[in-house]
Amino acid sequence: MKKKFSISAVFILQLLFFSCANQIPPSGGADDKIPPKIIYVFPEPGRLNFKGDAVTFRFDEYVDRRSFEESFYISPKPKGEIIFEWSGKEVEVRFEGKFANGRTYVITVGKELKDVRGSNSTGSSYSIAFSTGGKLDKGKISGRVYADKYDRIKILAYIRNVKTGTEINPAIQTADYITQTDDNGYYIFTNLPSEEFELFAVTDEDRNNLFSKDFESISILKSSIKIQDDSALYSDANFLFRNPVMNRSGIDFLKELEADTSGYIFSNIFGKDEVIPCDYRFYFYFKNNQYTKPEIINNFSITDSVKGKVYKTIFNWINDSLLEVFSNEKFSYSSELQIRINLTGRMKILNYFKKLKTAAKNSSGIVSGKILKENIHDFPVYIFLINKDNKFISYSRKLSDSADFRFDEVYEGAYIVFSFADENDNGVYDRGSVEPFLRPEVFRIYDKEIKVKSGWNTDNIFIEY
């Protein structure tokens, strides 16, 4: 009997342990596809003269505790540890360090919060503000991050110490305020004090709210932002992670190319029914290239199967494996091009063959507008039109003396308008750096896609600096 009692006792202890350690949702019922909701919070949003040392959240269902704790931010952060005490669908968050007197605090629950049953995340952040004094700070900073994805991006805001003038290092210094973007890249800080702020956008892969330079990316603002009572709102604090203009020497450029059936030649020819403008430039990347440049060039041809014409081509080697090819004259309208590369010798016989069509004569439009550059009088401005569906279709202008721009014969389609002030006149957008600390050049992305239609003039595009 004693042995049986011992086994039963151990079983009961294990059952109690696992019941406390794991959140197990009720079984049965339909699949849960609805994200969790916060149905109660204390102190209530906008509370003044708050005297407590803890905040409470209650949810409409069981939530994943770790996801809440990892997505919980308070700005500014009190000293000491943050302690989470759970009870069913409710959590009390206590702070070892006391709240400062007369201070506005902003609590954010990030978009990673998810429920237990269906692992449904909220997809958007939730914020409240309260004050330990008699008023709430009113400062706001908002903007947009331009990136390929937004699931890990955080915006870090630091209060600058103007007296010391020391530079902020987001790799080792914890931000005073932290927020996230929504699914379209927009973000906002609210209830900020009257201070001067330095902002950074970081791809926080390890979720430590710092910049880990070995595997994370960072973007910097052109200038710090000063919040004052009489100018408490600052918008257009925008960050750029990926330049819309492709860098031909970068790895991202190669990722845009598509492999042929051999897996040896990658190009910006994407399909047999593809239609290209008549000034299109071709790019070919030869993976693990074992051929000499003359071997490739001497066995390369572009012919017009409709007119029976062989085009004279210009070859520009960007590096030993990446080749740019274009004709010394525009391709004919409404024709079919045949591109061949026949290689033999060092490898097995390799026959590359692609067909594609050129655009019709009436398949282009005009895009025109003006750069309003009140604050950048001395710098040339570059402006680019970049096709959304094929980034290899792009047009550019450098504006030095004139503020007006006009693009003729723009191939029909949807375009992004990207512009930057070229402060060092090197023709390339410089995005700045943390170490050494260098500010980026000013950029603008037009807030709407440009729809270019054949025979139309899309005008009145104003880009303000």
C-alpha atoms as one frame of an Amber mdcrd trajectory, in Angstrom:
protein
   0.000   0.000   0.000   2.850   2.341   0.789   4.305   1.825  -2.693   0.921
   2.516  -4.287   0.554   5.735  -2.235   4.002   6.884  -3.380   3.224   6.317
  -7.063  -0.124   8.096  -6.732   1.502  11.038  -4.981   4.101  11.386  -7.714
   1.389  11.191 -10.368  -0.657  13.923  -8.668   2.409  16.173  -8.318   3.260
  15.703 -11.991  -0.329  16.450 -12.984  -0.301  19.641 -10.907   3.054  20.699
 -12.340   2.065  20.246 -15.968  -1.321  21.863 -15.403   0.420  24.976 -14.063
   3.230  25.013 -16.627   1.155  24.572 -19.780  -1.789  26.454 -21.198  -4.147
  23.864 -22.614  -7.231  25.265 -24.362 -10.541  23.446 -24.114 -10.813  20.624
 -26.633 -13.445  20.278 -29.327 -15.389  22.884 -31.234 -14.743  24.600 -34.552
 -11.303  25.808 -35.585 -10.441  29.130 -33.983  -9.559  31.722 -36.660 -10.295
  34.864 -34.650  -7.384  36.731 -33.013  -7.533  37.557 -29.308  -8.921  40.854
 -28.021  -8.100  42.951 -24.985 -11.392  43.470 -23.166 -10.120  45.218 -20.038
  -7.083  47.243 -19.071  -6.096  49.012 -15.848  -5.269  51.836 -15.596  -7.752
  52.956 -18.206  -6.359  54.865 -21.219  -5.773  58.537 -20.465  -5.660  58.064
 -16.697  -4.066  60.985 -14.808  -2.352  61.006 -11.399  -1.878  57.231 -11.427
  -0.307  55.997  -8.154   0.001  52.231  -8.700   2.969  50.092  -9.633   1.254
  47.559 -11.922  -0.984  47.333 -14.987  -3.573  44.659 -15.735  -4.826  43.182
 -19.019  -7.752  40.839 -19.521  -8.419  38.965 -22.773 -11.487  37.400 -24.333
  -9.678  34.043 -24.637  -6.527  32.260 -23.505  -3.460  33.874 -25.032   0.036
  32.551 -25.562   1.885  33.950 -22.565   5.282  34.072 -24.187   3.946  36.007
 -27.177   2.457  38.607 -24.823   5.612  38.972 -22.763   7.789  39.330 -25.878
   5.463  41.903 -27.431   4.980  44.009 -24.284   6.717  47.414 -24.295   6.532
  50.309 -21.865   8.048  53.696 -22.686   9.944  55.065 -20.939  10.934  51.820
 -19.198  11.024  51.960 -15.367  14.177  50.680 -13.711  14.321  47.066 -12.547
  12.685  43.902 -13.769   9.238  43.496 -15.311   7.225  40.716 -13.612   4.298
  38.976 -15.320   1.758  37.276 -13.049  -0.857  35.239 -14.902  -4.285  34.033
 -13.829  -6.348  32.420 -16.547  -7.166  35.027 -19.188  -5.714  37.878 -17.146
  -2.180  39.126 -16.527  -0.848  41.646 -14.049   2.382  43.331 -15.064   4.380
  44.668 -12.117   7.487  46.828 -12.184  10.251  46.568  -9.618  11.169  50.190
 -10.210   8.535  52.759  -9.315   6.953  55.043 -11.893   8.468  58.534 -11.902
   6.292  61.418 -10.740   4.749  63.688 -13.350   5.595  61.371 -16.260   3.567
  60.093 -19.174   3.954  56.356 -19.873   2.952  54.557 -23.067   2.313  50.812
 -23.022   2.227  48.905 -26.299   1.213  45.299 -26.910   2.754  44.355 -30.240
   1.167  42.601 -33.176   2.840  39.255 -32.319   0.334  38.578 -29.512  -1.518
  35.370 -30.357  -4.086  33.061 -28.833  -3.546  29.495 -27.646  -6.163  27.558
 -29.588  -5.497  28.748 -33.150  -2.192  30.660 -32.851  -3.995  33.643 -34.351
  -1.940  36.820 -34.020  -3.541  40.229 -33.674  -1.676  41.644 -36.685  -1.744
  45.147 -35.196  -0.405  46.877 -32.112  -2.461  48.105 -29.157  -1.325  51.142
 -27.126  -2.506  53.043 -24.075  -1.093  56.093 -22.302  -1.436  57.181 -18.693
   0.272  59.763 -16.522   1.550  59.894 -12.970   0.964  63.635 -13.104  -1.842
  65.991 -13.979  -1.429  65.951 -17.785  -0.544  63.702 -20.715   2.306  64.564
 -23.064   0.986  65.290 -26.560   3.951  64.855 -28.888   3.557  62.625 -31.958
   6.000  61.311 -34.546   4.721  59.307 -37.481   6.081  58.002 -40.739   6.524
  55.036 -42.989   9.128  52.335 -43.481   9.771  51.182 -47.048  10.854  47.531
 -46.948  10.054  44.132 -48.449   8.477  42.818 -45.238   7.505  44.292 -41.885
   7.041  41.402 -39.451  10.265  42.077 -37.495  10.765  45.818 -37.974  10.804
  48.036 -34.891  11.232  51.776 -34.587  13.575  52.838 -31.790  13.291  56.400
 -30.463  15.974  57.860 -28.193  15.897  61.129 -26.259  19.017  63.052 -27.264
  21.279  64.482 -24.580  21.829  67.834 -26.237  24.206  69.031 -23.513  26.776
  66.255 -23.965  26.329  65.955 -27.730  27.286  62.262 -27.654  26.068  60.052
 -30.495  23.514  57.351 -29.749  24.493  53.751 -30.479  21.425  51.504 -31.002
  23.650  48.416 -30.784  24.219  48.912 -27.049  21.700  51.512 -25.849  18.097
  50.634 -25.076  15.598  52.966 -26.696  13.396  55.244 -24.593  10.410  54.501
 -26.847   9.697  51.493 -29.068   6.937  50.804 -31.569   6.223  48.649 -34.630
   4.898  49.213 -38.110   1.587  47.987 -39.419   1.400  45.609 -42.387   1.885
  48.521 -44.815   4.916  49.968 -43.048   3.230  52.876 -41.237   4.058  53.654
 -37.601   3.318  56.287 -34.976   4.635  57.353 -31.580   2.122  59.146 -29.370
   2.269  60.995 -26.039   5.899  62.022 -26.390   7.439  64.684 -24.126   8.942
  67.954 -25.391  12.398  66.612 -26.200  14.735  66.089 -29.134  14.601  62.541
 -30.523  16.851  60.330 -32.610  15.019  57.555 -34.477  16.202  54.294 -36.039
  14.338  51.496 -37.815  15.737  47.997 -37.133  14.939  44.498 -38.388  14.928
  43.042 -34.886  15.446  39.367 -35.743  16.531  38.359 -32.224  13.811  40.474
 -30.537  16.153  42.153 -28.089  15.184  45.719 -29.064  18.762  46.479 -30.123
  20.620  46.565 -33.435  22.690  43.412 -33.967  24.960  44.517 -36.787  26.095
  41.012 -37.785  22.683  39.881 -39.050  20.206  42.772 -38.839  19.574  45.821
 -41.009  19.140  49.396 -39.847  17.871  52.616 -41.381  18.582  56.144 -40.166
  16.703  59.423 -40.445  18.181  62.453 -42.167  17.947  64.504 -38.973  16.860
  64.354 -35.365  13.321  65.478 -34.467  12.511  68.127 -31.907   9.123  67.988
 -30.204   7.863  71.203 -28.614   4.522  72.169 -27.134   3.809  74.521 -30.016
   4.793  71.917 -32.651   3.856  68.614 -31.087   3.237  66.700 -34.337   5.954
  65.535 -36.738   4.993  63.434 -39.752   6.918  61.993 -42.695   9.724  60.505
 -40.578  10.344  57.883 -43.247  12.903  55.083 -43.457  14.269  53.272 -46.505
  15.548  49.706 -46.167  15.795  48.708 -49.794  16.576  51.133 -52.579  13.965
  50.681 -55.341  16.760  51.301 -57.848  18.587  47.992 -58.225  22.310  47.899
 -57.629  23.790  45.749 -60.383  26.752  44.766 -58.221  24.583  43.675 -55.286
  23.281  40.237 -54.347  19.680  41.495 -54.495  20.125  42.155 -58.201  21.013
  38.521 -58.862  17.968  37.369 -56.896  15.740  39.131 -59.437  17.116  37.013
 -62.297  15.451  33.764 -63.366  17.260  30.502 -64.110  16.942  28.617 -67.382
  16.289  24.868 -67.463  19.997  24.078 -67.141  20.299  26.110 -63.931  23.485
  27.613 -65.354  22.275  30.814 -67.030  20.149  33.336 -65.116  18.540  36.248
 -66.936  15.876  38.946 -66.820  13.880  37.132 -69.500  10.940  35.707 -67.588
   8.565  33.917 -69.983   7.808  32.998 -73.574   4.848  35.409 -73.733   6.798
  38.288 -72.213   6.525  41.687 -73.918   9.390  44.138 -73.502   9.903  47.799
 -74.452  12.119  48.391 -77.473  14.994  49.810 -75.406  15.158  46.871 -72.995
  18.520  45.817 -71.588  19.270  42.159 -70.923  21.277  40.748 -68.042  22.838
  37.287 -67.975  24.493  35.697 -64.968  26.612  32.605 -65.645  26.705  30.509
 -62.498  30.108  28.945 -61.753  31.268  30.312 -65.074  33.820  28.129 -66.888
  33.717  29.949 -70.213  35.836  32.887 -71.309  34.212  36.201 -72.159  35.067
  35.872 -75.885  33.549  32.373 -75.975  30.241  33.718 -74.653  30.198  36.856
 -76.789  31.132  35.056 -80.020  28.286  32.592 -79.554  25.614  35.140 -78.588
  22.972  36.485 -80.993  19.751  38.503 -80.993  17.657  38.174 -84.147  14.297
  39.528 -85.277  12.325  36.571 -86.611   9.683  38.859 -88.211  12.045  41.133
 -90.129  14.866  38.615 -90.496  17.313  41.017 -88.900  20.370  40.349 -86.749
  20.969  43.117 -84.193  24.394  44.501 -83.477  24.772  44.164 -79.744  26.913
  45.878 -77.127  28.360  43.730 -74.338  29.190  45.204 -70.938  30.739  42.853
 -68.383  29.748  44.052 -64.910  31.950  41.339 -63.394  33.367  37.992 -64.542
  29.942  36.306 -64.387  27.381  39.083 -64.965  26.872  40.415 -68.490  24.755
  43.357 -69.666  23.609  43.209 -73.294  21.771  45.850 -75.329  21.339  46.806
 -78.955  23.015  49.843 -80.475  19.592  50.694 -81.902  16.084  50.241 -80.576
  14.394  46.962 -81.324  11.602  47.148 -83.884   8.031  47.528 -82.655   5.695
  44.519 -82.658   8.404  41.992 -83.472   9.568  38.696 -82.067  13.115  38.476
 -80.761  15.076  35.266 -80.570  18.026  35.144 -78.185  20.582  32.364 -78.504
  23.706  31.386 -76.624  25.322  28.195 -77.961  28.202  27.064 -75.798  30.333
  23.942 -76.232  33.676  22.745 -74.965  34.484  22.892 -71.253  31.025  21.790
 -70.170  28.388  19.734 -71.885  26.789  21.384 -74.906  24.634  24.260 -73.682
  21.990  25.732 -75.954  20.209  28.753 -74.488  17.188  29.879 -76.522  14.444
  32.353 -75.617  11.636  34.031 -77.542   9.967  37.267 -76.530   7.911  40.003
 -78.138   8.570  43.721 -78.431   5.921  46.286 -77.572   3.629  47.910 -80.094
   4.331  51.450 -81.260   1.352  52.886 -79.382   2.147  51.166 -76.052   3.816
  54.081 -74.271   2.821  57.289 -72.498   4.346  60.454 -71.043   5.080  61.195
 -67.380   5.886  64.731 -66.242   6.015  66.801 -63.084   8.090  69.068 -60.895
  10.525  68.836 -57.987   9.758  71.363 -55.253  13.177  71.691 -53.581  13.021
  74.652 -51.242  15.465  73.105 -48.758  18.003  71.540 -51.152  18.909  74.339
 -53.556  22.544  73.325 -54.025  22.113  69.594 -54.679  21.222  67.806 -57.915
  18.123  65.626 -57.684  17.691  62.229 -59.304  14.259  60.915 -60.181  13.419
  57.356 -61.232  10.367  55.626 -62.670  10.495  51.921 -61.780   8.036  49.417
 -63.205   6.316  47.459 -60.418   6.007  44.215 -62.365   9.481  44.273 -63.906
  12.108  46.354 -62.109  14.399  46.084 -65.134  12.086  48.515 -66.906  13.069
  51.872 -65.454  13.732  55.462 -66.476  15.848  58.123 -64.799  16.656  61.838
 -64.932  19.218  64.032 -63.210  17.919  67.526 -62.433  20.551  70.143 -61.700
  19.317  73.459 -63.102  15.678  72.689 -63.756  12.963  71.538 -61.373  10.734
  70.234 -64.166  10.998  66.680 -65.442   9.459  64.781 -68.323   9.749  61.163
 -69.435   8.716  60.366 -73.009   7.909  56.895 -74.333   7.348  55.274 -70.947
   6.162  51.707 -71.432   2.609  51.225 -70.151   2.190  49.793 -66.655   2.297
  50.715 -62.968   5.347  52.648 -61.748   6.953  53.707 -58.474   8.455  57.208
 -58.429  11.664  57.384 -56.384  13.782  60.492 -55.914  16.783  61.575 -53.849
  18.961  64.640 -53.353  22.479  63.668 -54.394  24.494  65.642 -51.835  27.880
  64.233 -52.857  27.001  64.150 -56.589  28.058  60.522 -57.050  24.856  59.394
 -58.782  24.032  56.832 -56.070  21.684  57.073 -53.077  23.735  56.922 -49.855
  21.772  55.427 -46.952  24.125  56.417 -44.121  25.698  54.251 -41.426  25.795
  53.771 -37.666  29.541  53.253 -37.263  30.862  55.736 -38.223  27.672  57.715
 -37.779  26.721  59.205 -41.144  23.345  60.648 -42.065  21.620  59.367 -45.224
  20.710  61.497 -48.206  17.155  62.785 -48.382  14.786  60.576 -50.377  11.172
  60.735 -51.479   8.811  58.046 -52.742   5.704  59.403 -54.412   2.651  58.472
 -52.367   0.740  56.982 -55.296   1.519  54.474 -58.004   1.715  56.039 -61.455
  -0.498  54.316 -64.009   1.009  54.833 -67.449  -1.358  54.218 -70.349  -0.627
  54.298 -74.049  -1.097  57.748 -75.558  -1.724  59.411 -72.183   0.198  62.192
 -70.470   0.406  61.630 -66.713   1.349  65.074 -65.403   1.241  67.211 -62.237
   3.463  64.873 -60.250   4.883  67.120 -57.543   7.668  65.847 -55.286   8.357
  68.144 -52.360  11.628  68.407 -50.443
